Amino acid sequence: MSRLSDEGTELRAAVETLLANRRWDDAVDLVWSLDWYWGIAGRLIEVGMWMQRVLDDGVEASERYRRIAKFEVVAVDTWRRPNHAAIEPLTEAADFYHREGDRLTEAQGPH
């Protein structure tokens, strides 16, 4: 954890570089793999903004990574402003990951 904290600036720069280079899947993969870290580090707002960029600009992103990006945007927004309407898109995301056999990502959902 301390090493991640020490390299937080570089991690954020890496995400920004991936987004700037339109490497949408790689950017989402990096953010998603460190999801727990961003939460502990108080960077969820930043995560939401990054993932919104993927949804807005990343039409080339794969379905899997667009769904992860949407999940993150909805989850961060719900964390900031609790809203029961978020349950449906979060459940849809979990159902998609279940069908894909991705148990780790599915576990992040509201089931």
N, CA and C atoms as an extended XYZ file, in Angstrom:
333
Properties=species:S:1:pos:R:3:atomname:S:1:resname:S:1:resid:I:1 pbc="F F F"
N         0.822       -1.188        0.000 N   MET     1
C         0.000        0.000        0.000 CA  MET     1
C         0.867        1.253        0.000 C   MET     1
N         1.940        1.250        0.775 N   SER     2
C         2.779        2.451        0.822 CA  SER     2
C         3.436        2.705       -0.535 C   SER     2
N         3.804        1.635       -1.232 N   ARG     3
C         4.409        1.826       -2.558 CA  ARG     3
C         3.396        2.425       -3.531 C   ARG     3
N         2.159        1.944       -3.484 N   LEU     4
C         1.123        2.523       -4.333 CA  LEU     4
C         0.910        3.996       -3.997 C   LEU     4
N         0.904        4.306       -2.719 N   SER     5
C         0.758        5.709       -2.310 CA  SER     5
C         1.915        6.545       -2.830 C   SER     5
N         3.125        6.001       -2.751 N   ASP     6
C         4.302        6.728       -3.242 CA  ASP     6
C         4.227        6.958       -4.748 C   ASP     6
N         3.590        6.032       -5.456 N   GLU     7
C         3.540        6.117       -6.913 CA  GLU     7
C         2.181        6.570       -7.438 C   GLU     7
N         1.364        7.137       -6.556 N   GLY     8
C         0.029        7.579       -6.949 CA  GLY     8
C         0.031        8.565       -8.102 C   GLY     8
N         0.954        9.510       -8.088 N   THR     9
C         1.036       10.498       -9.166 CA  THR     9
C         1.342        9.818      -10.491 C   THR     9
N         2.262        8.849      -10.460 N   GLU    10
C         2.610        8.126      -11.683 CA  GLU    10
C         1.449        7.258      -12.174 C   GLU    10
N         0.714        6.660      -11.250 N   LEU    11
C        -0.443        5.851      -11.639 CA  LEU    11
C        -1.499        6.717      -12.317 C   LEU    11
N        -1.777        7.879      -11.738 N   ARG    12
C        -2.752        8.779      -12.337 CA  ARG    12
C        -2.264        9.255      -13.709 C   ARG    12
N        -0.973        9.538      -13.825 N   ALA    13
C        -0.408        9.952      -15.122 CA  ALA    13
C        -0.528        8.824      -16.145 C   ALA    13
N        -0.328        7.596      -15.703 N   ALA    14
C        -0.457        6.449      -16.621 CA  ALA    14
C        -1.885        6.349      -17.146 C   ALA    14
N        -2.869        6.516      -16.271 N   VAL    15
C        -4.268        6.474      -16.707 CA  VAL    15
C        -4.527        7.602      -17.705 C   VAL    15
N        -4.077        8.801      -17.377 N   GLU    16
C        -4.282        9.946      -18.278 CA  GLU    16
C        -3.630        9.696      -19.646 C   GLU    16
N        -2.440        9.110      -19.641 N   THR    17
C        -1.746        8.816      -20.897 CA  THR    17
C        -2.521        7.797      -21.718 C   THR    17
N        -2.999        6.752      -21.077 N   LEU    18
C        -3.790        5.745      -21.783 CA  LEU    18
C        -5.050        6.366      -22.383 C   LEU    18
N        -5.714        7.216      -21.627 N   LEU    19
C        -6.911        7.879      -22.139 CA  LEU    19
C        -6.570        8.808      -23.303 C   LEU    19
N        -5.514        9.576      -23.151 N   ALA    20
C        -5.103       10.509      -24.210 CA  ALA    20
C        -4.753        9.774      -25.504 C   ALA    20
N        -4.231        8.568      -25.361 N   ASN    21
C        -3.858        7.760      -26.525 CA  ASN    21
C        -4.988        6.847      -26.994 C   ASN    21
N        -6.178        7.067      -26.429 N   ARG    22
C        -7.385        6.321      -26.808 CA  ARG    22
C        -7.235        4.815      -26.612 C   ARG    22
N        -6.470        4.450      -25.625 N   ARG    23
C        -6.307        3.035      -25.262 CA  ARG    23
C        -7.317        2.738      -24.157 C   ARG    23
N        -8.571        2.788      -24.547 N   TRP    24
C        -9.689        2.728      -23.610 CA  TRP    24
C        -9.680        1.470      -22.755 C   TRP    24
N        -9.553        0.310      -23.390 N   ASP    25
C        -9.597       -0.946      -22.636 CA  ASP    25
C        -8.457       -1.006      -21.620 C   ASP    25
N        -7.267       -0.569      -22.033 N   ASP    26
C        -6.119       -0.587      -21.117 CA  ASP    26
C        -6.329        0.368      -19.942 C   ASP    26
N        -6.899        1.539      -20.230 N   ALA    27
C        -7.151        2.510      -19.162 CA  ALA    27
C        -8.150        1.955      -18.150 C   ALA    27
N        -9.243        1.391      -18.652 N   VAL    28
C       -10.253        0.825      -17.755 CA  VAL    28
C        -9.672       -0.341      -16.979 C   VAL    28
N        -8.890       -1.174      -17.643 N   ASP    29
C        -8.282       -2.321      -16.975 CA  ASP    29
C        -7.372       -1.867      -15.822 C   ASP    29
N        -6.570       -0.848      -16.063 N   LEU    30
C        -5.693       -0.335      -15.007 CA  LEU    30
C        -6.501        0.228      -13.843 C   LEU    30
N        -7.485        1.035      -14.160 N   VAL    31
C        -8.316        1.624      -13.094 CA  VAL    31
C        -9.050        0.534      -12.330 C   VAL    31
N        -9.649       -0.403      -13.048 N   TRP    32
C       -10.440       -1.465      -12.411 CA  TRP    32
C        -9.575       -2.358      -11.537 C   TRP    32
N        -8.362       -2.669      -12.004 N   SER    33
C        -7.498       -3.563      -11.229 CA  SER    33
C        -7.055       -2.926       -9.918 C   SER    33
N        -7.094       -1.605       -9.861 N   LEU    34
C        -6.711       -0.895       -8.631 CA  LEU    34
C        -7.907       -0.206       -7.979 C   LEU    34
N        -9.105       -0.689       -8.268 N   ASP    35
C       -10.324       -0.060       -7.756 CA  ASP    35
C       -10.282        0.139       -6.244 C   ASP    35
N        -9.851       -0.869       -5.543 N   TRP    36
C        -9.781       -0.783       -4.075 CA  TRP    36
C        -8.824        0.334       -3.649 C   TRP    36
N        -7.706        0.475       -4.356 N   TYR    37
C        -6.722        1.515       -4.021 CA  TYR    37
C        -7.304        2.909       -4.205 C   TYR    37
N        -7.995        3.131       -5.343 N   TRP    38
C        -8.547        4.461       -5.597 CA  TRP    38
C        -9.521        4.845       -4.480 C   TRP    38
N       -10.303        3.898       -4.000 N   GLY    39
C       -11.239        4.180       -2.912 CA  GLY    39
C       -10.529        4.549       -1.631 C   GLY    39
N        -9.532        3.761       -1.258 N   ILE    40
C        -8.772        4.034       -0.032 CA  ILE    40
C        -8.030        5.357       -0.141 C   ILE    40
N        -7.519        5.658       -1.339 N   ALA    41
C        -6.739        6.884       -1.548 CA  ALA    41
C        -7.618        8.119       -1.716 C   ALA    41
N        -8.941        7.946       -1.678 N   GLY    42
C        -9.835        9.089       -1.819 CA  GLY    42
C        -9.889        9.636       -3.239 C   GLY    42
N        -9.744        8.757       -4.227 N   ARG    43
C        -9.684        9.168       -5.637 CA  ARG    43
C       -10.908        8.718       -6.443 C   ARG    43
N       -12.015        8.423       -5.783 N   LEU    44
C       -13.176        7.919       -6.510 CA  LEU    44
C       -13.768        8.948       -7.462 C   LEU    44
N       -13.721       10.217       -7.112 N   ILE    45
C       -14.229       11.252       -8.008 CA  ILE    45
C       -13.424       11.226       -9.311 C   ILE    45
N       -12.114       11.103       -9.181 N   GLU    46
C       -11.239       11.026      -10.348 CA  GLU    46
C       -11.566        9.789      -11.191 C   GLU    46
N       -11.795        8.668      -10.523 N   VAL    47
C       -12.172        7.440      -11.223 CA  VAL    47
C       -13.447        7.670      -12.031 C   VAL    47
N       -14.426        8.294      -11.420 N   GLY    48
C       -15.673        8.584      -12.117 CA  GLY    48
C       -15.453        9.455      -13.346 C   GLY    48
N       -14.589       10.455      -13.234 N   MET    49
C       -14.303       11.326      -14.376 CA  MET    49
C       -13.574       10.566      -15.478 C   MET    49
N       -12.607        9.733      -15.122 N   TRP    50
C       -11.894        8.936      -16.124 CA  TRP    50
C       -12.854        8.022      -16.871 C   TRP    50
N       -13.703        7.359      -16.100 N   MET    51
C       -14.611        6.395      -16.719 CA  MET    51
C       -15.679        7.097      -17.557 C   MET    51
N       -16.067        8.301      -17.163 N   GLN    52
C       -17.004        9.061      -17.989 CA  GLN    52
C       -16.364        9.423      -19.318 C   GLN    52
N       -15.073        9.715      -19.307 N   ARG    53
C       -14.359        9.989      -20.562 CA  ARG    53
C       -14.421        8.778      -21.494 C   ARG    53
N       -14.275        7.581      -20.921 N   VAL    54
C       -14.370        6.367      -21.736 CA  VAL    54
C       -15.764        6.280      -22.355 C   VAL    54
N       -16.791        6.540      -21.559 N   LEU    55
C       -18.156        6.458      -22.080 CA  LEU    55
C       -18.429        7.536      -23.122 C   LEU    55
N       -17.879        8.723      -22.915 N   ASP    56
C       -18.121        9.834      -23.842 CA  ASP    56
C       -17.325        9.718      -25.135 C   ASP    56
N       -16.065        9.300      -25.033 N   ASP    57
C       -15.157        9.345      -26.185 CA  ASP    57
C       -14.711        7.974      -26.681 C   ASP    57
N       -14.864        6.956      -25.879 N   GLY    58
C       -14.271        5.660      -26.194 CA  GLY    58
C       -15.176        4.701      -26.924 C   GLY    58
N       -15.709        5.150      -28.057 N   VAL    59
C       -16.617        4.272      -28.802 CA  VAL    59
C       -15.922        2.986      -29.248 C   VAL    59
N       -14.575        3.009      -29.324 N   GLU    60
C       -13.836        1.813      -29.733 CA  GLU    60
C       -13.616        0.839      -28.574 C   GLU    60
N       -13.944        1.242      -27.375 N   ALA    61
C       -13.757        0.363      -26.218 CA  ALA    61
C       -14.638       -0.873      -26.369 C   ALA    61
N       -14.142       -1.995      -25.885 N   SER    62
C       -14.923       -3.236      -25.956 CA  SER    62
C       -16.146       -3.138      -25.044 C   SER    62
N       -17.118       -3.995      -25.314 N   GLU    63
C       -18.337       -3.993      -24.497 CA  GLU    63
C       -18.007       -4.221      -23.026 C   GLU    63
N       -17.123       -5.159      -22.772 N   ARG    64
C       -16.747       -5.458      -21.383 CA  ARG    64
C       -16.239       -4.209      -20.678 C   ARG    64
N       -15.330       -3.480      -21.296 N   TYR    65
C       -14.736       -2.329      -20.632 CA  TYR    65
C       -15.672       -1.131      -20.608 C   TYR    65
N       -16.550       -1.004      -21.582 N   ARG    66
C       -17.563        0.054      -21.507 CA  ARG    66
C       -18.514       -0.231      -20.339 C   ARG    66
N       -18.834       -1.498      -20.129 N   ARG    67
C       -19.719       -1.846      -19.002 CA  ARG    67
C       -19.025       -1.585      -17.662 C   ARG    67
N       -17.744       -1.890      -17.594 N   ILE    68
C       -17.006       -1.587      -16.357 CA  ILE    68
C       -16.990       -0.081      -16.131 C   ILE    68
N       -16.734        0.681      -17.197 N   ALA    69
C       -16.719        2.142      -17.067 CA  ALA    69
C       -18.068        2.651      -16.579 C   ALA    69
N       -19.147        2.135      -17.156 N   LYS    70
C       -20.489        2.564      -16.718 CA  LYS    70
C       -20.732        2.179      -15.272 C   LYS    70
N       -20.333        0.971      -14.910 N   PHE    71
C       -20.471        0.519      -13.530 CA  PHE    71
C       -19.769        1.503      -12.594 C   PHE    71
N       -18.538        1.877      -12.935 N   GLU    72
C       -17.771        2.795      -12.086 CA  GLU    72
C       -18.452        4.155      -11.976 C   GLU    72
N       -18.929        4.681      -13.105 N   VAL    73
C       -19.590        5.988      -13.088 CA  VAL    73
C       -20.820        5.944      -12.185 C   VAL    73
N       -21.645        4.925      -12.348 N   VAL    74
C       -22.862        4.801      -11.536 CA  VAL    74
C       -22.508        4.581      -10.070 C   VAL    74
N       -21.536        3.715       -9.805 N   ALA    75
C       -21.149        3.421       -8.420 CA  ALA    75
C       -20.595        4.665       -7.725 C   ALA    75
N       -19.736        5.410       -8.415 N   VAL    76
C       -19.162        6.622       -7.819 CA  VAL    76
C       -20.262        7.645       -7.576 C   VAL    76
N       -21.152        7.820       -8.552 N   ASP    77
C       -22.248        8.776       -8.381 CA  ASP    77
C       -23.144        8.368       -7.212 C   ASP    77
N       -23.408        7.073       -7.086 N   THR    78
C       -24.240        6.583       -5.984 CA  THR    78
C       -23.544        6.780       -4.647 C   THR    78
N       -22.238        6.601       -4.637 N   TRP    79
C       -21.472        6.831       -3.413 CA  TRP    79
C       -21.578        8.302       -2.994 C   TRP    79
N       -21.535        9.195       -3.985 N   ARG    80
C       -21.612       10.631       -3.699 CA  ARG    80
C       -23.024       11.063       -3.338 C   ARG    80
N       -24.016       10.526       -4.072 N   ARG    81
C       -25.420       10.904       -3.881 CA  ARG    81
C       -26.251        9.629       -3.919 C   ARG    81
N       -26.462        8.992       -2.768 N   PRO    82
C       -27.206        7.724       -2.759 CA  PRO    82
C       -28.517        7.834       -3.537 C   PRO    82
N       -28.759        6.811       -4.370 N   ASN    83
C       -29.895        6.842       -5.264 CA  ASN    83
C       -30.316        5.408       -5.577 C   ASN    83
N       -31.536        5.081       -5.272 N   HIS    84
C       -32.029        3.717       -5.519 CA  HIS    84
C       -32.118        3.394       -7.007 C   HIS    84
N       -32.186        4.413       -7.859 N   ALA    85
C       -32.256        4.170       -9.300 CA  ALA    85
C       -30.983        3.503       -9.818 C   ALA    85
N       -29.893        3.574       -9.059 N   ALA    86
C       -28.628        2.975       -9.486 CA  ALA    86
C       -28.651        1.455       -9.384 C   ALA    86
N       -29.579        0.911       -8.632 N   ILE    87
C       -29.606       -0.542       -8.431 CA  ILE    87
C       -29.774       -1.276       -9.756 C   ILE    87
N       -30.654       -0.776      -10.632 N   GLU    88
C       -30.895       -1.475      -11.903 CA  GLU    88
C       -29.650       -1.538      -12.786 C   GLU    88
N       -28.952       -0.413      -13.068 N   PRO    89
C       -27.754       -0.542      -13.917 CA  PRO    89
C       -26.639       -1.347      -13.260 C   PRO    89
N       -26.521       -1.280      -11.951 N   LEU    90
C       -25.497       -2.063      -11.270 CA  LEU    90
C       -25.831       -3.555      -11.336 C   LEU    90
N       -27.105       -3.878      -11.211 N   THR    91
C       -27.542       -5.265      -11.318 CA  THR    91
C       -27.346       -5.778      -12.743 C   THR    91
N       -27.667       -4.947      -13.737 N   GLU    92
C       -27.448       -5.340      -15.132 CA  GLU    92
C       -25.968       -5.641      -15.383 C   GLU    92
N       -25.097       -4.817      -14.823 N   ALA    93
C       -23.656       -5.051      -14.987 CA  ALA    93
C       -23.258       -6.376      -14.346 C   ALA    93
N       -23.725       -6.626      -13.136 N   ALA    94
C       -23.390       -7.880      -12.452 CA  ALA    94
C       -23.903       -9.082      -13.238 C   ALA    94
N       -25.108       -8.960      -13.803 N   ASP    95
C       -25.664      -10.051      -14.607 CA  ASP    95
C       -24.800      -10.306      -15.843 C   ASP    95
N       -24.332       -9.239      -16.493 N   PHE    96
C       -23.462       -9.383      -17.665 CA  PHE    96
C       -22.188      -10.133      -17.286 C   PHE    96
N       -21.558       -9.749      -16.193 N   TYR    97
C       -20.314      -10.406      -15.784 CA  TYR    97
C       -20.562      -11.858      -15.388 C   TYR    97
N       -21.727      -12.119      -14.821 N   HIS    98
C       -22.075      -13.503      -14.494 CA  HIS    98
C       -22.156      -14.334      -15.783 C   HIS    98
N       -22.845      -13.794      -16.801 N   ARG    99
C       -22.955      -14.505      -18.084 CA  ARG    99
C       -21.583      -14.701      -18.732 C   ARG    99
N       -20.686      -13.743      -18.536 N   GLU   100
C       -19.343      -13.815      -19.108 CA  GLU   100
C       -18.420      -14.739      -18.306 C   GLU   100
N       -18.873      -15.167      -17.121 N   GLY   101
C       -18.052      -16.037      -16.283 CA  GLY   101
C       -16.990      -15.291      -15.497 C   GLY   101
N       -17.141      -13.976      -15.375 N   ASP   102
C       -16.164      -13.140      -14.663 CA  ASP   102
C       -16.662      -12.952      -13.225 C   ASP   102
N       -16.363      -13.910      -12.396 N   ARG   103
C       -16.864      -13.912      -11.017 CA  ARG   103
C       -16.312      -12.771      -10.171 C   ARG   103
N       -15.055      -12.393      -10.384 N   LEU   104
C       -14.459      -11.314       -9.602 CA  LEU   104
C       -15.182      -10.001       -9.873 C   LEU   104
N       -15.393       -9.668      -11.139 N   THR   105
C       -16.075       -8.431      -11.473 CA  THR   105
C       -17.543       -8.508      -11.048 C   THR   105
N       -18.163       -9.654      -11.220 N   GLU   106
C       -19.544       -9.828      -10.808 CA  GLU   106
C       -19.709       -9.534       -9.321 C   GLU   106
N       -18.731       -9.931       -8.537 N   ALA   107
C       -18.812       -9.761       -7.085 CA  ALA   107
C       -18.850       -8.284       -6.665 C   ALA   107
N       -18.426       -7.402       -7.535 N   GLN   108
C       -18.461       -5.977       -7.230 CA  GLN   108
C       -19.895       -5.424       -7.289 C   GLN   108
N       -20.802       -6.191       -7.907 N   GLY   109
C       -22.173       -5.726       -8.104 CA  GLY   109
C       -23.012       -5.845       -6.849 C   GLY   109
N       -24.287       -5.480       -6.967 N   PRO   110
C       -25.168       -5.413       -5.799 CA  PRO   110
C       -25.797       -6.735       -5.376 C   PRO   110
N       -25.389       -7.872       -5.945 N   HIS   111
C       -26.002       -9.156       -5.573 CA  HIS   111
C       -25.648       -9.542       -4.161 C   HIS   111
